Amino acid sequence: MRALLALDGALAGTVLAVFRAFVVSVSFIGCLVPVLAFTALVGWQATHLAVWLGAAALLPLAPATYALLRGVRTVLAERADARAGREFWTSFARGCRDLWWAALGLSAIVVVLEYDLALFGGADAVVLLAAVAAAVAVVLLIGVCVVAAAQPMGTERTLPGAVETVTAAVRAIVRRPHIALSWLLLTGLGLAATALPLVGPAIALFLPAAVGAGIHICNDALRLPLNDETRRTP
């Protein structure tokens, strides 16, 4: 019991690792303040203003997802000693600088899908196609962020360009499509968990880090090709 409850014991290390993950989750939620504000104040409406405001509110999502994966990887690698919060915000700044094209691309896709729903939302085929396109966009966003976050920890070099990153992400998804399906499943389960009565808001505070850890675990366990290449990087 003395070894278990020691300040440098297994229990203390686990508590600190959970706290680091909590910091990453709260930081990710902080980046989504524009989305939350838009949902609370405006919401979905078939108007030009709502469409463009909704797309603009999603601009921080791409760099925040990249920062989430970097921060969670730090927690998984270093556990209690991880400087996850610092890694998250450093990576978020780097993502805003180098992944601006992913943020703009996602917002452009959202604009197109919202206009399709506003103009042809009464057709079941259009709704189905919009749902499929949204799922593909989510998978591609996660794939791009996984590729960008796969560089060795501690490096400060500029992230790869848009063509190189998207090509690597598409190649990895095509070679391991079941991993992409696991990303969708984790994201869907996470969003569903936030809708649970009473416990949903509490779960949401830990959910981003849990989903990010699940993505890393699936990538490692199912041997995403990109991860194999990354391990050979000196």
C-alpha positions as CSV (number, residue, x, y, z in Angstrom):
1,M,0.0,0.0,0.0
2,R,2.9,2.4,0.8
3,A,4.4,1.8,-2.7
4,L,0.9,2.1,-4.3
5,L,0.1,5.4,-2.6
6,A,3.5,7.0,-2.8
7,L,3.8,10.3,-4.6
8,D,5.8,8.7,-7.3
9,G,3.8,5.5,-7.3
10,A,1.5,3.9,-9.9
11,L,-1.7,5.5,-8.5
12,A,-0.2,9.0,-8.5
13,G,1.2,8.6,-12.0
14,T,-2.2,7.4,-13.3
15,V,-4.0,10.4,-11.7
16,L,-1.5,12.8,-13.2
17,A,-1.8,11.2,-16.6
18,V,-5.6,11.5,-16.4
19,F,-5.2,15.2,-15.4
20,R,-2.9,15.8,-18.4
21,A,-5.5,14.2,-20.6
22,F,-8.2,16.4,-19.0
23,V,-6.1,19.5,-19.8
24,V,-5.9,18.5,-23.4
25,S,-9.6,17.9,-23.6
26,V,-10.5,21.3,-22.1
27,S,-8.0,23.0,-24.4
28,F,-9.6,21.3,-27.4
29,I,-13.1,22.4,-26.2
30,G,-11.7,25.9,-25.8
31,C,-10.8,26.0,-29.5
32,L,-14.4,25.1,-30.3
33,V,-15.9,28.1,-28.6
34,P,-16.8,29.7,-32.0
35,V,-18.7,26.5,-32.9
36,L,-20.5,26.3,-29.5
37,A,-21.4,30.0,-29.7
38,F,-22.7,29.7,-33.2
39,T,-24.8,26.6,-32.2
40,A,-26.3,28.4,-29.2
41,L,-26.9,31.8,-30.8
42,V,-27.7,31.0,-34.4
43,G,-28.0,27.3,-35.1
44,W,-28.9,25.7,-38.4
45,Q,-30.9,28.1,-40.7
46,A,-31.5,28.1,-44.4
47,T,-30.0,31.6,-44.8
48,H,-26.8,32.9,-46.3
49,L,-25.7,34.4,-43.0
50,A,-26.1,31.2,-41.1
51,V,-24.3,29.2,-43.7
52,W,-21.3,31.4,-43.8
53,L,-21.1,31.9,-40.1
54,G,-21.3,28.2,-39.5
55,A,-18.4,27.6,-42.0
56,A,-16.4,30.3,-40.4
57,A,-17.0,28.9,-36.9
58,L,-15.4,25.6,-38.0
59,L,-12.1,27.2,-39.0
60,P,-10.3,26.3,-35.8
61,L,-11.3,22.6,-36.0
62,A,-8.4,21.4,-38.3
63,P,-5.5,22.9,-36.2
64,A,-7.3,21.9,-33.0
65,T,-7.6,18.3,-34.2
66,Y,-3.9,18.3,-35.1
67,A,-3.1,19.7,-31.7
68,L,-5.3,17.2,-29.9
69,L,-3.5,14.3,-31.6
70,R,-0.1,15.7,-30.7
71,G,-1.1,16.4,-27.1
72,V,-2.7,12.9,-26.6
73,R,0.4,11.3,-28.1
74,T,2.5,13.1,-25.5
75,V,0.3,11.8,-22.7
76,L,0.5,8.2,-24.1
77,A,4.3,8.4,-24.4
78,E,5.2,10.2,-21.2
79,R,2.1,9.8,-19.0
80,A,2.6,11.7,-15.8
81,D,5.6,13.6,-17.0
82,A,3.9,14.8,-20.2
83,R,3.7,18.6,-20.8
84,A,0.4,18.0,-22.7
85,G,-1.0,21.5,-22.3
86,R,2.1,23.2,-23.6
87,E,2.3,20.7,-26.5
88,F,-1.3,21.3,-27.4
89,W,-1.1,25.0,-27.7
90,T,2.3,24.9,-29.4
91,S,0.9,22.5,-31.9
92,F,-2.3,24.6,-32.3
93,A,-0.2,27.6,-33.2
94,R,1.8,25.5,-35.7
95,G,-1.4,24.1,-37.1
96,C,-2.9,27.6,-37.6
97,R,0.3,28.5,-39.5
98,D,0.8,25.3,-41.6
99,L,-2.6,23.7,-41.9
100,W,-4.6,26.8,-42.9
101,W,-5.4,25.1,-46.2
102,A,-7.1,22.2,-44.3
103,A,-9.2,24.7,-42.3
104,L,-10.3,26.6,-45.4
105,G,-10.9,23.3,-47.3
106,L,-13.2,22.0,-44.5
107,S,-15.1,25.3,-44.3
108,A,-15.6,25.2,-48.1
109,I,-17.0,21.7,-48.0
110,V,-19.3,22.7,-45.2
111,V,-20.6,25.7,-47.3
112,V,-21.3,23.5,-50.2
113,L,-23.1,20.9,-48.1
114,E,-25.2,23.5,-46.2
115,Y,-26.3,25.1,-49.5
116,D,-27.3,21.7,-50.8
117,L,-29.4,21.0,-47.7
118,A,-30.9,24.5,-47.8
119,L,-31.9,24.2,-51.5
120,F,-32.7,20.5,-51.8
121,G,-33.1,19.3,-48.3
122,G,-36.5,17.9,-49.0
123,A,-35.0,15.2,-51.2
124,D,-34.0,12.1,-49.4
125,A,-31.2,11.4,-51.9
126,V,-29.6,14.8,-51.3
127,V,-29.7,14.2,-47.5
128,L,-28.1,10.8,-47.9
129,L,-25.4,12.2,-50.2
130,A,-24.7,15.0,-47.8
131,A,-24.3,12.6,-44.9
132,V,-21.9,10.4,-46.9
133,A,-19.9,13.5,-48.0
134,A,-19.8,14.7,-44.4
135,A,-18.5,11.3,-43.3
136,V,-15.8,11.4,-46.0
137,A,-14.8,14.9,-45.0
138,V,-14.4,13.8,-41.3
139,V,-12.3,10.8,-42.3
140,L,-10.1,13.0,-44.6
141,L,-9.7,15.6,-41.9
142,I,-8.6,13.1,-39.3
143,G,-6.3,11.4,-41.9
144,V,-4.6,14.8,-42.7
145,C,-4.2,15.5,-39.0
146,V,-2.8,12.0,-38.3
147,V,-0.2,12.5,-41.1
148,A,0.7,16.0,-39.9
149,A,1.0,14.7,-36.3
150,A,3.1,11.7,-37.2
151,Q,6.4,13.6,-37.3
152,P,8.7,12.8,-34.4
153,M,7.9,14.5,-31.1
154,G,9.9,17.5,-30.3
155,T,10.7,18.6,-33.9
156,E,9.9,22.2,-34.8
157,R,10.2,22.0,-38.6
158,T,7.4,23.2,-40.9
159,L,4.7,20.7,-41.6
160,P,4.5,19.0,-45.1
161,G,2.6,20.8,-47.8
162,A,-1.0,20.3,-48.8
163,V,-0.5,18.0,-51.7
164,E,2.0,15.8,-49.8
165,T,-0.1,15.6,-46.7
166,V,-3.4,14.8,-48.5
167,T,-1.7,12.2,-50.8
168,A,-0.2,10.4,-47.8
169,A,-3.5,10.5,-45.9
170,V,-5.5,9.2,-48.9
171,R,-2.9,6.4,-49.5
172,A,-3.0,5.3,-45.9
173,I,-6.9,5.3,-45.8
174,V,-7.1,3.3,-49.1
175,R,-4.6,0.7,-47.8
176,R,-6.3,0.4,-44.4
177,P,-10.0,1.5,-44.9
178,H,-11.1,-0.4,-41.7
179,I,-8.9,2.1,-39.7
180,A,-10.8,5.0,-41.2
181,L,-14.1,3.3,-40.2
182,S,-12.8,3.0,-36.7
183,W,-12.2,6.8,-36.7
184,L,-15.8,7.4,-37.7
185,L,-17.0,4.9,-35.1
186,L,-15.0,6.6,-32.3
187,T,-16.2,10.1,-33.4
188,G,-19.8,8.9,-33.6
189,L,-19.7,7.2,-30.2
190,G,-18.1,10.3,-28.7
191,L,-20.8,12.6,-30.0
192,A,-23.5,10.2,-28.9
193,A,-22.0,10.1,-25.4
194,T,-22.3,13.8,-25.0
195,A,-26.0,13.5,-25.5
196,L,-26.5,11.2,-22.5
197,P,-28.7,12.8,-19.8
198,L,-27.0,14.0,-16.7
199,V,-23.6,12.5,-17.4
200,G,-23.2,13.8,-20.9
201,P,-21.6,17.2,-20.0
202,A,-19.2,15.6,-17.5
203,I,-18.1,13.0,-20.1
204,A,-17.6,15.8,-22.7
205,L,-14.8,17.2,-20.5
206,F,-12.7,14.0,-21.0
207,L,-14.1,12.9,-24.3
208,P,-11.7,14.7,-26.8
209,A,-8.6,13.1,-25.2
210,A,-10.4,9.7,-25.0
211,V,-11.3,9.9,-28.7
212,G,-7.8,11.0,-29.6
213,A,-6.2,8.2,-27.6
214,G,-8.6,5.7,-29.3
215,I,-7.5,7.0,-32.7
216,H,-3.8,6.5,-31.8
217,I,-4.5,3.1,-30.4
218,C,-6.4,2.0,-33.5
219,N,-3.6,3.3,-35.7
220,D,-0.9,1.4,-33.8
221,A,-2.9,-1.8,-33.2
222,L,-4.2,-2.1,-36.8
223,R,-0.8,-1.0,-38.2
224,L,-1.6,2.2,-40.1
225,P,1.0,2.2,-42.9
226,L,2.0,5.8,-42.0
227,N,2.9,4.7,-38.5
228,D,5.3,2.1,-39.8
229,E,7.1,4.7,-41.9
230,T,7.2,7.1,-38.9
231,R,8.9,4.5,-36.7
232,R,11.7,4.3,-39.2
233,T,12.2,8.0,-39.1
234,P,15.4,8.8,-37.1
